[in-house]
Amino acid sequence: MSISVLPRLRSTPPATAPATARIAPHRTAALIGLAAAALSFLGSWIPAPWGDEAASIMSAERSWPSLLNMLGHVDAVHGAYYAFLHVWIDVFGASIVSVRLPSAIAVGVAASGIVVLATRMISPRVGLLAGAIFAMLPRITYMGAEARSYAIGTALVVWLTVLFMRLMSTRTRRTTPWVLYCMLLALSTYVFLYSILMVLVFAAVLVAFARDARLFRRWAAWSGVAIVLSAPVLFFAVAERKQIEFLWKEGSITPYRFFVLQWFSSWWVAVAAWALLSALLVGCGMRIWRRTPHEHDASRRALALAGAWFVIPTAVLLIANTFIAPLYQIRYTTFVTPAIAILLAITLGAVVRSRSTTLIALACIAALITPVFVHQRGPYAKDHGSDWTQLAGVIGSHAEAGDAIVFDESIRPSRRPRLAMHLYPAAFSRVVDVRLKRGYASTTGLQDQTQSIADSAGRIANTNGRLWLIEVRGPSSVGRTERLAQLASLGYRPQSTIELHRDTVYLLTEHDHKE
């Protein structure tokens, strides 16, 4: 494999450049961005929502005072996203398709930025490949269909990097672009805390290539201002760190989770991707680095930037997670995915030299990833089989006005089926939540406060004699027999059972209740 294709792509005369290279870069970026957004949006409304999305929607639907009060105790690191989603819901509603749409749009924005970045640093063909690969990577198509901040944070990081590389190449002393860099870095940190790690990436690139003390001091000063501006979210992240202690309970980062699930979701996609990245490291990277000091500098910068972007944040999080505090989860490295797309594009760009081979390469990648995408858009694709859409459909179709409802509260909060009631309020409008003690919006936490079945006996007695019991199947749920026994002591017996994908729905009636 010859790496000489990289400089040749950049220096090809316009008259003989291949068709993809002749397309205006901004037009290519726009087209790839639109295609990426459309791909992430496609079928995004199908999977049932899960606990983290419930946290987003429920937090965003609070009043402003309630939201601010909550953020002082939990989830402050997501405060900027919740505030945005609050405004979004006010305008577009809280349907699943609505709240997931911003993530799909963000994927498009990120993809267009990757095209711009890779085109400027290497070539139009590599820019096109990088944007298209990014749009198809399983980690991105998954996050592009989720009501969380990861996709938006990634888009901000991409354009922050575009701006940084521009500032580095021009060495401008003008204040305005540096202020923009500072504000974008601070905003990225508020939207997704770990974006601050890009400062280490930029420092590594500057040390390796800038060799300009004044530029480094200017960058360090404005980065310092951004960190100061980010101080509130950094403070609350430390203060609320116990909220993510569960990450240590989930087990260690296994090779499969790290090399496969983290970015590629399936082993066959991971094998192909890591094989290409290995080819780049062994065949391309070493040959570029052995060139003369000024030859192919753009290729060097591209490899150094993408490599640092991929390695440094991931390594910092792994080390910190091992020795300091639970900080690592495979979703948290979504903002590193653009670097993987650029590295894969550099490798493919060394062998595809025409429009036809580019299209063939992208078609092969699409074919490889399609089964993963189809699985991601299944109805139970989230959180190992969330079936809350199905649950809402059952209750909405069969419940009668005044029915009581009791939820399994024994499992971890993010999997409690009562969250479906807040995501699909219309479906549960006819039932009485007899165990509710205090609604989440009046607390400083993310969850409703509930009481025992025994303490709810009076409320149950005031309902119409029909009661729905929602139980989660599996070893994580305990006490189903005891709950059925407690309801039996109140005179309720199971009349019918509906098995859903993960939950079981029981309809119980009083022994003297007539259907």
LUMDREN-334232 format. One record per residue (C-alpha): residue in one letter; y, z, x. Coordinates in steps of 0.1 Angstrom, whole numbers, plus 5000, padded with zeros to 4 digits. Layout:
<nudrens>
a_Y_Z_X
...
</nudrens>
This chain:
<nudrens>
m_5000_5000_5000
s_5033_4990_5015
i_5064_5011_5009
s_5087_4982_5019
v_5089_4973_4983
l_5114_5001_4977
p_5142_4988_4998
r_5134_4952_4988
l_5139_4961_4952
r_5173_4974_4960
s_5184_4945_4981
t_5170_4916_4960
p_5198_4891_4954
p_5209_4889_4918
a_5201_4852_4915
t_5164_4858_4922
a_5160_4893_4908
p_5132_4897_4883
a_5141_4900_4846
t_5139_4938_4844
a_5162_4941_4874
r_5188_4918_4859
i_5191_4940_4827
a_5223_4960_4829
p_5214_4996_4840
h_5233_5012_4811
r_5215_4989_4786
t_5181_4997_4801
a_5189_5034_4800
a_5200_5032_4763
l_5169_5012_4753
i_5145_5036_4771
g_5164_5065_4756
l_5161_5052_4721
a_5124_5044_4726
a_5117_5079_4740
a_5134_5096_4711
a_5116_5075_4686
l_5082_5082_4703
s_5088_5120_4702
f_5100_5118_4666
l_5070_5098_4655
g_5047_5121_4635
s_5067_5152_4646
w_5066_5165_4610
i_5028_5165_4608
p_5017_5195_4629
a_5021_5229_4612
p_5047_5250_4628
w_5038_5281_4649
g_5052_5315_4659
d_5078_5304_4684
e_5092_5278_4661
a_5092_5305_4633
a_5113_5327_4657
s_5137_5298_4662
i_5141_5290_4625
m_5142_5326_4613
s_5168_5335_4639
a_5189_5305_4632
e_5189_5313_4595
r_5204_5348_4600
s_5240_5354_4593
w_5262_5353_4625
p_5266_5392_4626
s_5228_5396_4622
l_5221_5370_4649
l_5244_5386_4674
n_5230_5420_4666
m_5195_5407_4672
l_5204_5390_4705
g_5216_5423_4719
h_5180_5435_4717
v_5156_5405_4719
d_5157_5368_4727
a_5191_5367_4743
v_5179_5340_4766
h_5175_5318_4735
g_5208_5327_4720
a_5226_5295_4728
y_5198_5275_4712
y_5197_5297_4681
a_5234_5294_4677
f_5232_5256_4679
l_5203_5256_4654
h_5222_5278_4631
v_5249_5251_4628
w_5224_5223_4627
i_5205_5240_4597
d_5238_5245_4579
v_5243_5207_4580
f_5208_5192_4579
g_5187_5219_4564
a_5157_5239_4577
s_5128_5215_4570
i_5103_5210_4598
v_5114_5174_4604
s_5150_5185_4605
v_5146_5214_4630
r_5124_5193_4653
l_5147_5163_4654
p_5171_5177_4680
s_5142_5180_4705
a_5133_5143_4699
i_5170_5133_4704
a_5171_5154_4736
v_5140_5136_4750
g_5159_5103_4745
v_5190_5117_4763
a_5168_5129_4791
a_5149_5097_4795
s_5182_5077_4797
g_5194_5100_4824
i_5163_5096_4844
v_5167_5058_4842
v_5203_5062_4855
l_5192_5086_4883
a_5162_5066_4896
t_5181_5032_4893
r_5210_5045_4914
m_5188_5061_4940
i_5160_5034_4943
s_5160_5004_4920
p_5163_4992_4884
r_5125_4987_4883
v_5117_5022_4894
g_5144_5035_4870
l_5127_5017_4841
l_5093_5030_4851
a_5106_5066_4855
g_5122_5067_4821
a_5092_5051_4804
i_5067_5074_4821
f_5088_5104_4813
a_5089_5095_4776
m_5051_5092_4775
l_5041_5123_4795
p_5021_5147_4772
r_5043_5177_4781
i_5074_5157_4769
t_5059_5143_4737
y_5047_5178_4728
m_5081_5195_4735
g_5099_5165_4718
a_5082_5177_4685
e_5090_5214_4686
a_5118_5235_4674
r_5125_5252_4708
s_5150_5248_4735
y_5128_5232_4762
a_5136_5195_4755
i_5174_5202_4752
g_5173_5222_4784
t_5155_5194_4802
a_5181_5168_4791
l_5209_5190_4804
v_5191_5195_4838
v_5186_5157_4841
w_5222_5149_4836
l_5233_5178_4858
t_5212_5162_4885
v_5227_5128_4879
l_5262_5144_4883
f_5251_5163_4914
m_5238_5132_4932
r_5270_5114_4923
l_5291_5142_4938
m_5269_5143_4969
s_5272_5105_4975
t_5309_5103_4968
r_5319_5136_4985
t_5348_5137_4961
r_5374_5164_4965
r_5387_5159_4930
t_5386_5191_4909
t_5376_5176_4875
p_5341_5164_4884
w_5333_5197_4901
v_5345_5216_4870
l_5322_5194_4849
y_5293_5202_4873
c_5301_5239_4870
m_5302_5239_4833
l_5271_5218_4829
l_5252_5241_4852
a_5263_5272_4832
l_5255_5255_4799
s_5220_5245_4812
t_5214_5281_4821
y_5224_5294_4787
v_5202_5269_4770
f_5172_5275_4793
l_5175_5303_4818
y_5153_5288_4845
s_5176_5259_4848
i_5195_5281_4873
l_5167_5273_4898
m_5181_5238_4902
v_5207_5254_4925
l_5179_5259_4950
v_5168_5223_4946
f_5203_5210_4951
a_5207_5233_4982
a_5176_5219_4997
v_5188_5183_4992
l_5222_5191_5007
v_5208_5207_5037
a_5184_5178_5043
f_5209_5150_5038
a_5245_5159_5034
r_5252_5174_5068
d_5287_5180_5056
a_5299_5216_5058
r_5329_5210_5036
l_5308_5194_5009
f_5283_5223_5011
r_5310_5249_5008
r_5326_5230_4978
w_5292_5228_4961
a_5284_5265_4969
a_5317_5276_4955
w_5314_5258_4922
s_5278_5268_4919
g_5288_5304_4924
v_5314_5301_4896
a_5287_5287_4873
i_5264_5317_4881
v_5293_5341_4874
l_5298_5323_4840
s_5261_5327_4834
a_5262_5364_4841
p_5259_5375_4805
v_5226_5357_4798
l_5213_5367_4833
f_5221_5404_4825
f_5204_5403_4791
a_5174_5385_4805
v_5169_5414_4829
a_5176_5440_4802
e_5151_5424_4778
r_5124_5416_4803
k_5098_5437_4786
q_5098_5412_4758
i_5077_5388_4779
e_5053_5414_4794
f_5026_5398_4773
l_5025_5369_4798
w_5006_5391_4822
k_4981_5400_4794
e_4974_5363_4788
g_4956_5361_4821
s_4962_5344_4854
i_4973_5309_4859
t_4940_5290_4864
p_4938_5257_4882
y_4930_5240_4849
r_4961_5254_4833
f_4983_5246_4863
f_4971_5211_4872
v_4961_5198_4838
l_4975_5216_4808
q_5009_5223_4823
w_5021_5187_4823
f_4992_5163_4813
s_4972_5182_4785
s_4940_5164_4793
w_4919_5160_4824
w_4918_5122_4824
v_4955_5119_4824
a_4958_5146_4850
v_4933_5129_4873
a_4952_5096_4872
a_4986_5113_4877
w_4975_5134_4906
a_4957_5105_4922
l_4990_5085_4921
l_5010_5114_4934
s_4985_5119_4962
a_4988_5082_4971
l_5026_5086_4973
l_5023_5117_4996
v_4998_5101_5019
g_5008_5064_5019
c_5044_5063_5010
g_5061_5095_5019
m_5049_5096_5054
r_5059_5061_5062
i_5094_5066_5048
w_5099_5097_5069
r_5089_5080_5101
r_5116_5054_5098
t_5148_5055_5119
p_5174_5081_5108
h_5195_5059_5086
e_5169_5034_5074
h_5158_5036_5038
d_5180_5067_5032
a_5181_5062_4995
s_5143_5062_4993
r_5142_5094_5014
r_5168_5111_4991
a_5148_5101_4960
l_5116_5115_4974
a_5133_5147_4987
l_5151_5153_4954
a_5120_5147_4932
g_5098_5166_4956
a_5121_5196_4957
w_5127_5195_4920
f_5089_5196_4914
v_5079_5221_4941
i_5108_5247_4944
p_5111_5259_4907
t_5074_5259_4902
a_5067_5279_4934
v_5095_5304_4928
l_5082_5311_4893
l_5046_5315_4905
i_5056_5338_4934
a_5078_5359_4911
n_5052_5360_4884
t_5026_5373_4910
f_5047_5399_4928
i_5077_5408_4907
a_5075_5404_4869
p_5058_5382_4842
l_5080_5351_4844
y_5056_5322_4842
q_5043_5302_4813
i_5033_5265_4813
r_5060_5256_4788
y_5086_5271_4811
t_5082_5243_4836
t_5091_5215_4812
f_5124_5209_4831
v_5104_5200_4862
t_5087_5171_4844
p_5114_5145_4852
a_5106_5149_4889
i_5069_5141_4881
a_5080_5110_4863
i_5102_5098_4892
l_5074_5104_4917
l_5049_5085_4896
a_5075_5057_4892
i_5081_5055_4929
t_5043_5051_4935
l_5039_5024_4908
g_5071_5007_4920
a_5054_5000_4953
v_5028_4978_4936
v_5044_4963_4905
r_5068_4935_4915
s_5073_4915_4884
r_5081_4919_4847
s_5045_4912_4837
t_5029_4937_4861
t_5055_4963_4850
l_5045_4958_4814
i_5008_4959_4822
a_5012_4991_4842
l_5031_5008_4813
a_5006_4995_4788
c_4978_5011_4808
i_4996_5044_4809
a_5002_5042_4772
a_4965_5035_4766
l_4955_5064_4788
i_4978_5088_4770
t_4974_5076_4734
p_4945_5099_4726
v_4965_5129_4737
f_4995_5118_4716
v_4973_5114_4685
h_4959_5149_4690
q_4994_5163_4694
r_5004_5148_4660
g_4974_5163_4642
p_4981_5188_4614
y_4967_5217_4634
a_4979_5208_4669
k_5002_5238_4674
d_4991_5272_4688
h_4953_5265_4688
g_4953_5255_4651
s_4982_5269_4631
d_4976_5260_4595
w_5007_5274_4578
t_5016_5241_4562
q_4982_5241_4545
l_4986_5278_4536
a_5020_5271_4520
g_5004_5242_4500
v_4976_5265_4486
i_5000_5293_4476
g_5026_5268_4462
s_4999_5251_4441
h_4979_5280_4428
a_5002_5311_4427
e_5016_5323_4394
a_5049_5341_4388
g_5045_5378_4396
d_5014_5375_4418
a_5012_5400_4446
i_5005_5388_4482
v_4992_5408_4512
f_4991_5394_4547
d_4969_5402_4577
e_4992_5422_4600
s_4966_5431_4626
i_4971_5402_4649
r_4999_5395_4674
p_5032_5389_4657
s_5035_5351_4666
r_5003_5344_4646
r_5009_5365_4616
p_5005_5343_4585
r_5035_5360_4568
l_5057_5338_4590
a_5047_5309_4568
m_5066_5325_4539
h_5098_5323_4559
l_5091_5287_4570
y_5082_5275_4534
p_5101_5299_4511
a_5098_5276_4481
a_5060_5277_4482
f_5061_5315_4481
s_5089_5319_4456
r_5065_5331_4428
v_5047_5358_4447
v_5058_5394_4455
d_5055_5405_4491
v_5043_5440_4482
r_5039_5453_4518
l_5075_5444_4528
k_5095_5474_4539
r_5125_5458_4556
g_5133_5421_4560
y_5137_5408_4595
a_5173_5397_4590
s_5183_5434_4586
t_5165_5445_4617
t_5172_5440_4655
g_5138_5423_4659
l_5121_5391_4651
q_5097_5403_4625
d_5096_5419_4591
q_5089_5456_4590
t_5059_5463_4567
q_5041_5492_4553
s_5004_5500_4546
i_4985_5489_4516
a_4982_5526_4505
d_5020_5530_4506
s_5023_5497_4486
a_5000_5508_4457
g_5029_5514_4434
r_5043_5479_4440
i_5009_5464_4435
a_5005_5482_4402
n_5038_5466_4389
t_5025_5431_4395
n_5006_5409_4371
g_4971_5418_4381
r_4965_5389_4405
l_4967_5394_4443
w_4965_5369_4472
l_4951_5383_4505
i_4957_5361_4536
e_4934_5368_4565
v_4932_5353_4599
r_4896_5345_4610
g_4884_5353_4645
p_4881_5382_4669
s_4919_5387_4672
s_4920_5398_4635
v_4906_5433_4627
g_4904_5454_4596
r_4896_5427_4569
t_4867_5448_4555
e_4890_5478_4554
r_4917_5459_4536
l_4893_5446_4510
a_4880_5481_4505
q_4915_5495_4501
l_4923_5468_4475
a_4890_5475_4458
s_4900_5512_4455
l_4931_5499_4436
g_4909_5480_4412
y_4911_5445_4428
r_4880_5424_4433
p_4878_5389_4450
q_4875_5361_4425
s_4877_5331_4448
t_4879_5323_4485
i_4896_5293_4501
e_4888_5286_4538
l_4917_5270_4557
h_4917_5257_4592
r_4924_5292_4607
d_4932_5314_4578
t_4912_5325_4548
v_4929_5329_4514
y_4914_5354_4489
l_4924_5356_4452
l_4917_5391_4439
t_4922_5403_4403
e_4921_5436_4386
h_4888_5444_4370
d_4903_5443_4336
h_4926_5413_4343
k_4919_5383_4321
e_4925_5348_4336
</nudrens>
